[in-house]
Amino acid sequence: MSYHIYGIGAALVDTEIDVTDSDLEQLGITKGQMTLVDAARQQELVDYLSGHLTHSKRASGGSAANSIIAASYFGAKAFYSCKVARDDNGSFYLNDMDAAGVACNVYDHVGDGVTGKCLVLITPDAERTMLTHLGISETLCRQALDHAAIAKAQYAYIEGYLVTSPTGRAAAIELREAAEQHGVKTALSLSDPGMVQFFGDGLREMIGSGVDLLFCNEHEAQGFTGTSDTAAAAEGLKRYAKTFAITCGARGALVFDGRELHTIASHPVKAVDSNGAGDMFAGAFLYAITHGYSFVDAGRLASRAAAEVVSSYGPRLVAEKHAQILAEVLG
């Protein structure tokens, strides 16, 4: 079987909680970033926030997983490498991936320990702040790669968050190298401003001599290229990627197709939760370019799908919504 996308990333079970800015200040949490925490700290936060409204049910997540599931719901054939534990969250995660139609080699890599969990704290301005305990995902390694599936993919998609784990970073590098060997295109997401700030050298190691496609938001683009405006950042990204997409929140996105830089209009919505917007953008974009659409059309679809995500709680959309968006945007 051939795949449109082969992805690798952390397997996390998400829980979203409403908070205020003062909550974040009192807890000493950096707003708008992903912070790694241990199990004890995560439980401390759960206890503190136990009286807050949780908007979403338990959902399988992780940045690349959200993108892969979105692409699958749009109609792509997708494969995902990750690692879960023999626990309730691990079983839940596997069932969720199966329901989304994503092939997964995780069945061969279920281990002792705990499946990763992420607390997603949503402030009234719709910004998401994530507290992640990687659990067994911290030990994701090169043994999780399925080289036969990689060779049969159009794109290999790497989650930038893997940079925080030495074995995860090594697996990401091996995936990129294997993809290059088989003529499979490579894509990577910078994932988070914190990853760029604290793990920039590791991300450059993962990128190597360059990837075919890079996803980031404007803050990540500027931080990664050491620039202070998005136009300069776009020029700087050409050193690292043949093509790229920069999301700019309510101002839409910029996509570079290797020749021209295109401005993609935003789709105005009332934002309530930005969690998963970038993941959806990447998933929709990857679906479109692996199905013959131009970068401009891919950007239009991705921008619309991301807008739908931020207008409701949770990092993903129900399966039926993808077909509706696809029909409305690309006919």
N, C-alpha and C positions, 0 to 999 in steps of 0.2 A: 504493500500500500504506500502511496506517495502522500506527502504532507505539504500543505501550504506553509505552515509555520511549525518549527520545533523550538520550544521555549525551555528555559531553566530559571528557577528562582526558589525563594523560600515558600514553604507551605505554612500559612498562618490562618487561624480562625479568628475572625474579627468580631468585636463588640463595640458599638458606638454609644457614646454617652454625651448628653448635653452638659456643658460647663460654661462658666463665665471667665472673663479675663482675670478677675481677682482670684478665682480658683487656681488658675495656672500660676499666678504670682505666688500664692500661698504655698503651692506644692513645689515651687522652684523649677517649673517646666518651661523650656524654651518653646515659644509659640511657633506653629507652622512648620516644625521639623519632626523628623523621626528620631527618637532617642531609644537606644538599647537599654533595657533594664533587666535585672535578675528576677527570679520568680518571687522572692520575698518583697521586693519593691513593687512589683506589679500587684501583688495581693494587698499591699498597703494602700495602693491607689484605688483598688476595687472597693476596699472597705470604706475609704473616705468618701467615695462617690456613690455609695450604695443607695442613697436616697434620690439620686438624679434619674431623670427620665432616659431610658434606653430606647432609642428610636427603631433600631433594626434588630431583627432576630440574628441568631448566630449565622455567620456566612463564611464559606471558605474564601480565603483571600491570599494576600501576598500580591505585590505589584504585578509581576509578570503573569501570575495566575489570573488576575482580573483581566488583563489584556488578552490572554489566550482564550479565556472563556467567552469574552465579547466577540473575538474573531470567529470562534466556533458557532456562536449563536447567529452571526451574520451569514454563515455558510462555509467557513473555511474548515479544512481538515487540519487538526492540530494535535501535537504531541507535547507532553509536558514532563520534565524531570524534576523531582523534588523528593522530600523525605518526611515521613510522618511516623509517629510512635504507635505502639499497640495500646491505644487508649480510646476513650469515647470520641474525643475530638478528631483523632486519626481516622476512625471509621466514618465519622460524619464527613470529613474532608474527601475521602475516597468516593463516597456515595455522591457527593456534590459534583465532583469532577466527572464522574460517570454519567450523571444526569445531564451534564452540559455537552456530552458527546466528545470529551477530550480523552484521547488515548494517553495512558500514563504508565510509566514503568515503576511507579512507587510501590506497587505490589511486591516487587522484588527487594525493596529497601525499607521495609517496616522494621523498626527496632525498638529496643527498650528505652524508656525515658518518657518525655512528655512532648506532645505536638505543640508547635509554636503558637503563641497567642498575641494578639495586638489589640490594645485599647485605643480606640479612635475618639479623641475628645473634640467635640464640635462647639465652637464659640458662636455667639449671635451673628457675627459677620460672615458665617459659613466657612471660616477657615478650619482646617483639620490639623490636629496635632497628635502624633502617634507615639505610643509607648509600647515597645515591642520586646517580648521575651521570645527569643528564637527557639528555645528548646532544642529538640533534635535537629532542627533545620541548620543549626550552627555546624553540624557535622556533615552536611551535604558535601559530597566530594566527587571526584572524577569517576568513581565506580558507578555513579548514578546515570552516567551518559549511555545512551543507546546509539552506538555508531552506525548501525544499519539504518535506523530511523533518520539520523542526521543526514546521511548520504542521499536520502530520498526526499529531502525538504527543499522548498524554494528559499526560505529565510530561516536563519537561526537567530533567535531573539534572546538577549541576555539582560537580566535584571541587574541594574547598578548596585542594588543593596548587597549583592553577593560580595562586594569588596570588603565588607566588615569581617568576613570569615576567611582565614588563610586557605582552608580546603575548598570553600565555595569559590574564592577568587581563582584558585588553580583549576577548578572545574570549568569556570567561565572561559578561562584562557584556552583550555584544551578544546572546548566547544568551538570557539572562534577558529582555532587552528585546523580542526577537523573539517569545519565548514569550508574554509578556504581551500583545503586540499581537494574537496569534492566539488568545487565550483558552486557551492551554496552561498548565497548572499548573507551578510551579517548585519544585525541590527542590535543596538544597545540603548538603554535608557539611563540617563544620569540619576534618575530616581528621586533625589532630594537635595536641597541646598546644603544640608549637613554632610551628606556624602561627599559633595564637591569640596566643602570647606576642610573637612578632616581627613578625607581619603582620596584626595585628588591624584596623588602619585599612583595609588593602586588602580584607580579608574583608567589612567593612561596606560598602565601595564595591561589591563584587560583589553583596551582598544588596540594596543600594539601599533602596527604601522598604519592603522586606519580601518574603520568599518564602512560598510556600504550605506548605512542609514543610522542616524543618531536622533533620539528623542530627548527633549528637555524643555523646561519652562525658561522664561527670560532671566529669572534670578540665577538659576543653575548655569545658563549659558554665559552670563556675565562673570560669575564666580569662576567658572572653569577656564575661561579665556583671559581673565584678569582685565576685563574692560568695564566701562561704566555706563554703556548704553547698548541697546539691543542691536542696532545696526553694526556697531563695531564687533559685538559678540558673534553675529552671523558671519562676518568676514573671518573671524578667528576660528570658527568651527570648521572651516574648510580644510584646516590642517589635520583634522581628526576624522572627517567623514566625507564621503563622496556626495551624499545627500543628507538633508536633515529637516526636522520640523521643530520649531520653537513655539510653544504655546504662550499666549500673552493674556490669559484670563479673559475679562470682559471685552478686551480689544481684539480678540480673535487669535490668529496665529500667522506665523511666517513659515513657508515651506520652500526649500531649495531643491530643485530637481536635477542638479548637476550642471545646469546652464543658467537658469533664471531664478531669482528670488520672488516668490509670489505672496501677496497678502491675502489671507483668508478671513472673510468677515465673520464676526461672532454671530451667534443666534441669541438674541436678548431673552433672558428668563429671569425670574426672581430666584436668586441663589440662596439655598438653605444649607447645603452641605457639599464642600468641594472634594471630599474624600472620593478617590477613584476617578476623578475627571481626567487626569493625565493618563491613567491606565486605559480608560475607555478610548481616549484619543488615539493612543498607540494601537490598540486592538482593532479599531475601526479602520485606521490608516493601513495597517498591515493586510487586513482583509481586502481592501480596495486595490492596493497595488499588486497583490497576488492574483487578482481577478481581472487584470487588464485595464483598470482605470488609471487616468493620469494623476499626477501629484496634486493638481488643483482639485480634481474631483475627490480624491482621497482626503484632502484637507477639508473640503466642504462636508463630506460625510462625517469625518472625525469631529469637526467642530460642532456639528448639530448633535451628534451622539453624546459628546461631552457635556453640552448644555443641558441635555435631558437628565444626565446623571446629577449635575449640581442642583437641579430644581427639585430633587427628592432626596430622602435620606437613604443612605446605603451606597456602597461603591459600585453597584452594578444595576442593570435594568432587567426586568422580567424578560424571558425569552421572546415572547410575542412582540415586544416593542421593537426589537431589532429589525424585523421584516418591515414593519410600518415605517421606520425611519429610512431604511434603504429604498423603499418604494417612493417615498416623498422626495428624497434628495437626488437619487440617481435614476429613478424611474424603473 
